[in-house]
Amino acid sequence: MTDYRPALFLDRDGVINVDKGYVSRVEDFEWVDGAAETIAAFNRRGWYVFVVTNQSGIARNYYTEADMQALHDWMQTELAKTGAHIDQIYYCPYHAEGENPAYRKDSFDRKPKPGMLLRAMSDFPVKREMSFMIGDKDADMEAARAAGVAGFLFTGGNLSTFAEWTLAGFEEGNRG
């Protein structure tokens, strides 16, 4: 029997790291306060933790997929030092107005469309009705809604405090 589990979907820029605009290098990456703690806490609860992130900087030729992958590998290494991990990082490198023709297209994965969230729920046995998304933009909330999960708008501060508050309300019936 498949063990379905809830999932926490996190946007990257502005939720996990401070959004400094097209962050692609370790030296430009700054963790949002409480981000690693949030991921570790949901890992301990047995939840899946997924990152779903638009990365149009690839389509705009600001950085490459290899640059982004190196940053994501570093993030996982840093999280592992605290006993935390992200189960999967989903990203959309496409943008309809991208400079790079290989990435210039409209994509179902690009938020506000729900493609990345739906892919995660296809790749892993996710208990959709018990899952939610934390993002910092309306597009994140739209993607969550379109994927059938609750969405909560993070406007800054300590992510761990926000996530714990969100989870408490969510468990009491506040579904975004």
VOBA-1610 file (N, C-alpha, C; in pm, whole numbers, padded with zeros to 5 digits, always signed):
BEGIN
Met+00084-00119+00000Met+00000+00000+00000Met+00089+00125+00000Thr+00056+00218-00085Thr+00133+00342-00096Thr+00108+00431+00025Asp+00215+00487+00077Asp+00207+00575+00194Asp+00199+00720+00147Tyr+00076+00773+00137Tyr+00057+00912+00097Tyr+00090+01003+00215Arg+00163+01111+00185Arg+00204+01205+00289Arg+00174+01348+00245Pro+00155+01438+00341Pro+00138+01578+00305Pro+00268+01636+00251Ala+00254+01746+00178Ala+00372+01813+00121Ala+00367+01962+00152Leu+00485+02014+00177Leu+00505+02159+00187Leu+00573+02202+00058Phe+00506+02288-00018Phe+00563+02344-00140Phe+00616+02483-00106Leu+00741+02508-00140Leu+00803+02637-00112Leu+00852+02701-00241Asp+00823+02828-00258Asp+00890+02906-00361Asp+01034+02923-00313Arg+01126+02957-00403Arg+01265+02975-00361Arg+01295+03121-00329Asp+01305+03204-00432Asp+01347+03343-00413Asp+01239+03421-00339Gly+01275+03474-00223Gly+01180+03548-00140Gly+01119+03465-00030Val+01139+03333-00033Val+01086+03245+00071Val+01199+03168+00138Ile+01280+03099+00059Ile+01395+03026+00114Ile+01517+03117+00121Asn+01536+03196+00018Asn+01647+03291+00017Asn+01594+03432-00006Val+01673+03528+00041Val+01639+03669+00020Val+01641+03694-00131Asp+01534+03755-00181Asp+01524+03780-00325Asp+01606+03903-00362Lys+01721+03876-00421Lys+01810+03984-00464Lys+01806+03999-00616Gly+01714+03930-00681Gly+01701+03937-00825Gly+01795+03843-00896Tyr+01742+03734-00949Tyr+01818+03638-01030Tyr+01939+03582-00955Val+01915+03527-00838Val+02022+03466-00758Val+02062+03333-00822Ser+02190+03323-00858Ser+02239+03201-00922Ser+02374+03155-00869Arg+02433+03234-00778Arg+02566+03200-00726Arg+02560+03192-00573Val+02640+03102-00518Val+02645+03085-00373Val+02674+03217-00304Glu+02766+03295-00358Glu+02804+03420-00293Glu+02692+03524-00291Asp+02588+03505-00372Asp+02474+03596-00372Asp+02356+03543-00291Phe+02368+03420-00244Phe+02259+03352-00174Phe+02261+03388-00027Glu+02147+03430+00025Glu+02132+03459+00168Glu+02003+03393+00216Trp+02015+03300+00310Trp+01898+03231+00362Trp+01802+03329+00428Val+01674+03311+00405Val+01571+03382+00481Val+01577+03326+00623Asp+01564+03412+00722Asp+01563+03366+00861Asp+01459+03256+00880Gly+01502+03146+00939Gly+01410+03036+00969Gly+01387+02939+00855Ala+01447+02961+00738Ala+01421+02873+00623Ala+01469+02731+00648Ala+01594+02715+00688Ala+01648+02581+00712Ala+01571+02512+00824Glu+01536+02587+00927Glu+01461+02531+01040Glu+01323+02483+00995Thr+01260+02558+00906Thr+01129+02518+00853Thr+01139+02386+00780Ile+01237+02375+00691Ile+01254+02253+00613Ile+01280+02135+00706Ala+01369+02153+00804Ala+01400+02046+00899Ala+01276+02005+00979Ala+01197+02103+01023Ala+01078+02073+01103Ala+00976+01992+01023Phe+00956+02025+00897Phe+00861+01950+00816Phe+00917+01813+00778Asn+01049+01803+00760Asn+01112+01671+00742Asn+01082+01582+00862Arg+01100+01636+00983Arg+01077+01558+01105Arg+00931+01514+01117Arg+00840+01594+01066Arg+00698+01558+01070Arg+00663+01450+00967Gly+00757+01419+00878Gly+00730+01319+00775Gly+00667+01376+00649Trp+00666+01508+00637Trp+00613+01572+00517Trp+00717+01570+00406Tyr+00670+01569+00283Tyr+00758+01599+00170Tyr+00783+01750+00171Val+00901+01789+00128Val+00931+01931+00109Val+00978+01947-00034Phe+00905+02028-00110Phe+00938+02055-00249Phe+00962+02203-00269Val+01056+02235-00355Val+01074+02372-00400Val+01018+02379-00541Val+00938+02481-00568Val+00884+02506-00702Val+00918+02650-00736Thr+01007+02667-00834Thr+01064+02800-00857Thr+01073+02834-01005Asn+01024+02953-01040Asn+01047+03007-01174Asn+01191+03055-01180Gln+01263+03015-01282Gln+01403+03058-01299Gln+01422+03115-01440Ser+01353+03225-01467Ser+01358+03286-01600Ser+01495+03346-01630Gly+01581+03359-01530Gly+01717+03406-01555Gly+01791+03317-01654Ile+01751+03192-01662Ile+01810+03100-01761Ile+01766+03142-01901Ala+01636+03165-01919Ala+01585+03209-02050Ala+01639+03345-02089Arg+01670+03426-01990Arg+01720+03562-02015Arg+01873+03566-02034Asn+01937+03448-02028Asn+02083+03436-02043Asn+02162+03503-01930Tyr+02101+03515-01811Tyr+02172+03570-01696Tyr+02260+03463-01631Tyr+02218+03338-01642Tyr+02294+03225-01590Tyr+02245+03099-01660Thr+02316+02988-01638Thr+02284+02863-01706Thr+02213+02766-01611Glu+02159+02661-01669Glu+02100+02556-01585Glu+02207+02494-01495Ala+02329+02481-01546Ala+02439+02426-01466Ala+02469+02516-01346Asp+02465+02648-01366Asp+02485+02742-01255Asp+02377+02722-01149Met+02254+02713-01195Met+02142+02695-01103Met+02152+02562-01030Gln+02189+02456-01103Gln+02202+02324-01040Gln+02312+02325-00935Ala+02422+02393-00963Ala+02531+02403-00864Ala+02481+02473-00738Leu+02401+02577-00753Leu+02345+02646-00637Leu+02251+02554-00560His+02167+02482-00631His+02073+02391-00564His+02147+02278-00492Asp+02254+02228-00552Asp+02336+02125-00486Asp+02396+02181-00357Trp+02446+02304-00363Trp+02502+02369-00244Trp+02396+02385-00136Met+02276+02426-00175Met+02166+02440-00079Met+02141+02308-00007Gln+02134+02199-00083Gln+02110+02067-00023Gln+02222+02028+00073Thr+02347+02060+00035Thr+02462+02031+00121Thr+02452+02109+00251Glu+02418+02236+00241Glu+02404+02319+00360Glu+02290+02270+00449Leu+02179+02234+00388Leu+02065+02182+00465Leu+02101+02052+00535Ala+02176+01965+00467Ala+02215+01837+00525Ala+02294+01855+00654Lys+02368+01964+00664Lys+02445+01993+00786Lys+02354+02014+00907Thr+02228+02049+00881Thr+02132+02069+00989Thr+02033+01952+00999Gly+02058+01847+00922Gly+01969+01732+00922Gly+01845+01751+00839Ala+01847+01848+00750Ala+01730+01878+00666Ala+01759+01843+00520His+01652+01831+00443His+01666+01808+00299His+01538+01852+00227Ile+01557+01885+00101Ile+01445+01911+00011Ile+01428+01785-00072Asp+01307+01732-00077Asp+01285+01606-00148Asp+01306+01621-00298Gln+01265+01734-00354Gln+01286+01759-00497Gln+01274+01908-00522Ile+01360+01958-00608Ile+01352+02098-00651Ile+01303+02097-00795Tyr+01187+02156-00815Tyr+01131+02171-00949Tyr+01152+02315-00992Tyr+01195+02334-01115Tyr+01220+02470-01163Tyr+01172+02483-01306Cys+01138+02605-01341Cys+01097+02636-01478Cys+01196+02737-01536Pro+01276+02694-01634Pro+01375+02783-01694Pro+01319+02867-01809Tyr+01191+02849-01840Tyr+01133+02910-01959Tyr+01068+03045-01931His+01069+03128-02035His+00996+03254-02032His+00959+03289-02175Ala+00836+03331-02196Ala+00787+03360-02332Ala+00867+03468-02402Glu+00934+03555-02325Glu+01012+03664-02384Glu+01161+03648-02357Gly+01205+03524-02336Gly+01346+03498-02307Gly+01437+03532-02424Glu+01561+03566-02390Glu+01663+03594-02492Glu+01712+03466-02559Asn+01722+03360-02482Asn+01774+03234-02531Asn+01663+03157-02602Pro+01677+03135-02734Pro+01568+03070-02808Pro+01533+02930-02757Ala+01630+02862-02696Ala+01604+02727-02644Ala+01507+02731-02526Tyr+01496+02845-02461Tyr+01410+02859-02343Tyr+01298+02961-02364Arg+01281+03010-02485Arg+01178+03111-02514Arg+01048+03041-02550Lys+00966+03019-02450Lys+00835+02960-02475Lys+00748+02977-02352Asp+00619+02965-02375Asp+00524+02963-02266Asp+00524+02820-02213Ser+00527+02803-02083Ser+00536+02669-02025Ser+00429+02650-01919Phe+00372+02531-01916Phe+00274+02494-01815Phe+00338+02487-01676Asp+00472+02479-01673Asp+00543+02476-01545Asp+00563+02615-01486Arg+00555+02719-01567Arg+00582+02853-01517Arg+00463+02905-01435Lys+00488+02931-01308Lys+00382+02987-01224Lys+00341+03122-01283Pro+00213+03151-01289Pro+00106+03101-01205Pro+00041+02970-01251Lys+00090+02909-01355Lys+00036+02778-01396Lys+00085+02673-01296Pro+00011+02564-01281Pro+00039+02469-01173Pro+00131+02352-01209Gly+00195+02356-01324Gly+00269+02240-01373Gly+00368+02178-01276Met+00449+02261-01210Met+00551+02205-01120Met+00487+02136-01000Leu+00382+02193-00945Leu+00314+02131-00831Leu+00248+02001-00873Leu+00184+02002-00988Leu+00119+01880-01037Leu+00221+01771-01066Arg+00337+01810-01117Arg+00442+01712-01144Arg+00491+01648-01013Ala+00508+01730-00910Ala+00550+01676-00780Ala+00447+01576-00728Met+00319+01610-00745Met+00213+01520-00697Met+00200+01395-00783Ser+00254+01400-00903Ser+00259+01281-00988Ser+00382+01196-00955Asp+00492+01262-00923Asp+00618+01192-00895Asp+00621+01128-00756Phe+00548+01184-00661Phe+00549+01138-00522Phe+00405+01114-00476Pro+00385+01023-00380Pro+00249+00999-00329Pro+00209+01107-00227Val+00159+01217-00280Val+00126+01335-00199Val-00021+01331-00158Lys-00046+01360-00032Lys-00182+01375+00020Lys-00221+01522-00004Arg-00281+01545-00119Arg-00310+01682-00166Arg-00390+01765-00067Glu-00493+01707-00009Glu-00581+01785+00078Glu-00514+01829+00208Met-00400+01770+00241Met-00326+01807+00362Met-00199+01884+00329Ser-00183+01926+00204Ser-00061+01994+00159Ser-00087+02142+00138Phe+00021+02221+00145Phe+00005+02363+00116Phe+00134+02423+00063Met+00119+02542+00007Met+00228+02616-00056Met+00252+02744+00021Ile+00381+02779+00037Ile+00418+02910+00088Ile+00496+02980-00022Gly+00446+03095-00063Gly+00511+03174-00166Gly+00504+03321-00130Asp+00576+03401-00207Asp+00579+03545-00177Asp+00513+03629-00286Lys+00454+03564-00384Lys+00391+03638-00494Lys+00252+03582-00523Asp+00169+03665-00582Asp+00035+03621-00622Asp+00042+03501-00716Ala+00144+03497-00802Ala+00158+03385-00896Ala+00173+03252-00821Asp+00239+03254-00706Asp+00252+03133-00624Asp+00116+03089-00573Met+00036+03185-00529Met-00097+03154-00476Met-00187+03100-00586Glu-00177+03158-00706Glu-00256+03111-00819Glu-00217+02969-00858Ala-00088+02940-00858Ala-00041+02805-00892Ala-00092+02704-00790Ala-00084+02740-00662Ala-00133+02650-00557Ala-00282+02621-00576Arg-00359+02727-00595Arg-00503+02712-00613Arg-00534+02624-00734Ala-00464+02647-00845Ala-00488+02569-00967Ala-00449+02422-00949Ala-00354+02396-00858Ala-00311+02258-00832Ala-00396+02191-00724Gly-00486+02266-00664Gly-00574+02209-00563Gly-00514+02201-00424Val-00416+02287-00395Val-00360+02293-00260Val-00376+02435-00207Ala-00376+02447-00076Ala-00387+02579-00013Ala-00259+02657-00037Gly-00272+02788-00046Gly-00156+02875-00063Gly-00155+02983+00043Phe-00036+03013+00095Phe-00021+03115+00198Phe+00089+03211+00157Leu+00058+03339+00162Leu+00148+03444+00114Leu+00243+03488+00226Phe+00373+03466+00203Phe+00478+03505+00297Phe+00527+03644+00257Thr+00518+03737+00352Thr+00557+03875+00321Thr+00686+03916+00389Gly+00757+03821+00444Gly+00885+03849+00507Gly+00885+03812+00654Gly+01002+03828+00716Gly+01017+03792+00856Gly+01080+03654+00868Asn+01048+03586+00977Asn+01104+03454+01004Asn+01014+03348+00943Leu+01068+03269+00850Leu+00987+03169+00781Leu+00939+03061+00876Ser+01019+03023+00972Ser+00979+02918+01066Ser+00858+02961+01147Thr+00859+03083+01196Thr+00745+03137+01271Thr+00620+03138+01183Phe+00636+03186+01059Phe+00523+03192+00966Phe+00470+03052+00935Ala+00561+02957+00907Ala+00520+02822+00869Ala+00449+02751+00985Glu+00499+02769+01106Glu+00435+02706+01222Glu+00297+02765+01246Trp+00286+02897+01233Trp+00157+02964+01247Trp+00061+02916+01138Thr+00112+02906+01016Thr+00031+02860+00903Thr-00017+02718+00926Leu+00075+02630+00968Leu+00038+02490+00991Leu-00068+02478+01100Ala-00053+02553+01208Ala-00151+02548+01317Ala-00290+02588+01266Gly-00296+02695+01190Gly-00424+02737+01134Gly-00478+02639+01031Phe-00389+02584+00951Phe-00426+02488+00848Phe-00488+02364+00913Glu-00426+02316+01020Glu-00477+02198+01089Glu-00612+02225+01156Glu-00639+02353+01185Glu-00768+02390+01245Glu-00873+02421+01139Gly-00838+02405+01012Gly-00937+02422+00907Gly-00917+02542+00817Asn-00818+02628+00845Asn-00790+02741+00756Asn-00715+02688+00635Arg-00781+02680+00523Arg-00722+02621+00402Arg-00677+02726+00301Gly-00638+02844+00350Gly-00587+02948+00260Gly-00699+03023+00201
//
